[in-house]
Structures are given as C-alpha cells and as structure tokens.
Amino acid sequence: AHIVLVDDLVTTGATCHEAARVLKRAGAAEVTVVAAGRTMRV
C-alpha cells in the first residue's frame, strides 16, 4: 500500500522519519510525507 502522511509543520523531520519507518516495517510499500510548512534555522 502507498501511505500518505500529512503533517502541519516539520522541524527536524525525526517524527515523520520514524512514522515512515514504522509504517514500512508494518508492510507499507511506499510512504510519502506532505507538510504545510517547515521550520527554518536562520
């Protein structure tokens, strides 16, 4: 299955990465992350 994760804000990406890892381990063929925004370090 192809899973799409939707997040409001990505800061480090660690949470999305871990969620994708768990979903793939559970059988997802592909995981796509879509976020509304990303925190930038200036």
DRENTORKOL-3810 file (N, C-alpha, C; in nm, 4 decimals):
REM DRENTORKOL-3810
@n.u->0.0840; n.v->-0.1191; n.w->0.0000; ca.u->0.0000; ca.v->0.0000; ca.w->0.0000; c.u->0.0875; c.v->0.1241; c.w->0.0000
@n.u->0.0366; n.v->0.2308; n.w->-0.0547; ca.u->0.1039; ca.v->0.3601; ca.w->-0.0555; c.u->0.0368; c.v->0.4457; c.w->0.0508
@n.u->0.1124; n.v->0.4871; n.w->0.1512; ca.u->0.0605; ca.v->0.5662; ca.w->0.2625; c.u->0.1057; c.v->0.7109; c.w->0.2458
@n.u->0.0139; n.v->0.8052; n.w->0.2694; ca.u->0.0475; ca.v->0.9475; ca.w->0.2668; c.u->0.0313; c.v->1.0011; c.w->0.4085
@n.u->0.1419; n.v->1.0505; n.w->0.4662; ca.u->0.1381; ca.v->1.1137; ca.w->0.5978; c.u->0.1210; c.v->1.2633; c.w->0.5775
@n.u->0.0267; n.v->1.3232; n.w->0.6487; ca.u->0.0043; ca.v->1.4675; ca.w->0.6389; c.u->0.0388; c.v->1.5288; c.w->0.7739
@n.u->0.1288; n.v->1.6273; n.w->0.7719; ca.u->0.1728; ca.v->1.6941; ca.w->0.8943; c.u->0.1580; c.v->1.8440; c.w->0.8754
@n.u->0.1323; n.v->1.9146; n.w->0.9841; ca.u->0.1174; ca.v->2.0593; ca.w->0.9721; c.u->0.2524; c.v->2.1294; c.w->0.9633
@n.u->0.3511; n.v->2.0823; n.w->1.0389; ca.u->0.4802; ca.v->2.1503; ca.w->1.0434; c.u->0.5917; c.v->2.0492; c.w->1.0671
@n.u->0.6974; n.v->2.0584; n.w->0.9894; ca.u->0.8133; ca.v->1.9715; ca.w->1.0061; c.u->0.9287; c.v->2.0570; c.w->1.0573
@n.u->0.9870; n.v->2.0175; n.w->1.1695; ca.u->1.1002; ca.v->2.0914; ca.w->1.2247; c.u->1.2298; c.v->2.0174; c.w->1.1932
@n.u->1.2477; n.v->1.8991; n.w->1.2505; ca.u->1.3691; ca.v->1.8217; ca.w->1.2229; c.u->1.3431; c.v->1.7068; c.w->1.1266
@n.u->1.2179; n.v->1.6667; n.w->1.1144; ca.u->1.1841; ca.v->1.5536; ca.w->1.0295; c.u->1.1929; c.v->1.4203; c.w->1.1017
@n.u->1.2353; n.v->1.4224; n.w->1.2276; ca.u->1.2548; ca.v->1.2978; ca.w->1.3024; c.u->1.1240; c.v->1.2213; c.w->1.3224
@n.u->1.0167; n.v->1.2920; n.w->1.3535; ca.u->0.8885; ca.v->1.2254; ca.w->1.3763; c.u->0.8365; c.v->1.1621; c.w->1.2483
@n.u->0.8441; n.v->1.2357; n.w->1.1376; ca.u->0.7998; ca.v->1.1819; ca.w->1.0086; c.u->0.8848; c.v->1.0618; c.w->0.9689
@n.u->1.0141; n.v->1.0722; n.w->0.9910; ca.u->1.1051; ca.v->0.9630; ca.w->0.9562; c.u->1.0711; c.v->0.8377; c.w->1.0359
@n.u->1.0478; n.v->0.8537; n.w->1.1652; ca.u->1.0148; ca.v->0.7386; ca.w->1.2494; c.u->0.8797; c.v->0.6791; c.w->1.2112
@n.u->0.7811; n.v->0.7646; n.w->1.1844; ca.u->0.6491; ca.v->0.7154; ca.w->1.1434; c.u->0.6598; c.v->0.6381; c.w->1.0127
@n.u->0.7361; n.v->0.6897; n.w->0.9174; ca.u->0.7540; ca.v->0.6214; ca.w->0.7893; c.u->0.8244; c.v->0.4872; c.w->0.8089
@n.u->0.9237; n.v->0.4852; n.w->0.8967; ca.u->0.9972; ca.v->0.3608; ca.w->0.9239; c.u->0.9037; c.v->0.2546; c.w->0.9812
@n.u->0.8199; n.v->0.2940; n.w->1.0772; ca.u->0.7261; ca.v->0.2000; ca.w->1.1396; c.u->0.6231; c.v->0.1505; c.w->1.0383
@n.u->0.5719; n.v->0.2414; n.w->0.9558; ca.u->0.4736; ca.v->0.2020; ca.w->0.8539; c.u->0.5340; c.v->0.1060; c.w->0.7521
@n.u->0.6584; n.v->0.1307; n.w->0.7111; ca.u->0.7231; ca.v->0.0396; ca.w->0.6154; c.u->0.7469; c.v->-0.0965; c.w->0.6790
@n.u->0.7855; n.v->-0.0958; n.w->0.8060; ca.u->0.8066; ca.v->-0.2227; ca.w->0.8756; c.u->0.6753; c.v->-0.2994; c.w->0.8886
@n.u->0.5632; n.v->-0.2264; n.w->0.8949; ca.u->0.4313; ca.v->-0.2894; ca.w->0.9067; c.u->0.3745; c.v->-0.3318; c.w->0.7715
@n.u->0.4484; n.v->-0.3036; n.w->0.6624; ca.u->0.4045; ca.v->-0.3532; ca.w->0.5332; c.u->0.3748; c.v->-0.2503; c.w->0.4262
@n.u->0.3866; n.v->-0.1227; n.w->0.4567; ca.u->0.3620; ca.v->-0.0202; ca.w->0.3547; c.u->0.4695; c.v->-0.0298; c.w->0.2469
@n.u->0.4275; n.v->-0.0275; n.w->0.1219; ca.u->0.5231; ca.v->-0.0344; ca.w->0.0112; c.u->0.5922; c.v->0.0995; c.w->-0.0092
@n.u->0.5189; n.v->0.2073; n.w->0.0157; ca.u->0.5732; ca.v->0.3413; ca.w->-0.0058; c.u->0.5074; c.v->0.4372; c.w->0.0924
@n.u->0.5862; n.v->0.5307; n.w->0.1450; ca.u->0.5340; ca.v->0.6319; ca.w->0.2368; c.u->0.5749; c.v->0.7686; c.w->0.1837
@n.u->0.4766; n.v->0.8568; n.w->0.1672; ca.u->0.5013; ca.v->0.9934; ca.w->0.1228; c.u->0.4602; c.v->1.0876; c.w->0.2348
@n.u->0.5444; n.v->1.1876; n.w->0.2625; ca.u->0.5133; ca.v->1.2866; ca.w->0.3660; c.u->0.4799; c.v->1.4185; c.w->0.2986
@n.u->0.3662; n.v->1.4766; n.w->0.3382; ca.u->0.3240; ca.v->1.6074; ca.w->0.2887; c.u->0.3093; c.v->1.6976; c.w->0.4106
@n.u->0.3772; n.v->1.8137; n.w->0.4086; ca.u->0.3698; ca.v->1.9068; ca.w->0.5215; c.u->0.3316; c.v->2.0454; c.w->0.4720
@n.u->0.2552; n.v->2.1167; n.w->0.5549; ca.u->0.2133; ca.v->2.2526; ca.w->0.5203; c.u->0.3282; c.v->2.3512; c.w->0.5362
@n.u->0.4216; n.v->2.3225; n.w->0.6264; ca.u->0.5327; ca.v->2.4147; ca.w->0.6483; c.u->0.6523; c.v->2.3443; c.w->0.7077
@n.u->0.7658; n.v->2.4141; n.w->0.7032; ca.u->0.8893; ca.v->2.3602; ca.w->0.7589; c.u->0.9593; c.v->2.4720; c.w->0.8338
@n.u->1.0064; n.v->2.4430; n.w->0.9541; ca.u->1.0804; ca.v->2.5401; ca.w->1.0324; c.u->1.2195; c.v->2.5559; c.w->0.9728
@n.u->1.2618; n.v->2.6801; n.w->0.9578; ca.u->1.3955; ca.v->2.7066; ca.w->0.9029; c.u->1.4832; c.v->2.7708; c.w->1.0097
@n.u->1.6082; n.v->2.7296; n.w->1.0131; ca.u->1.7044; ca.v->2.7906; ca.w->1.1038; c.u->1.7716; c.v->2.9059; c.w->1.0300
@n.u->1.7667; n.v->3.0242; n.w->1.0876; ca.u->1.8264; ca.v->3.1419; ca.w->1.0219; c.u->1.9418; c.v->3.1967; c.w->1.1007
END
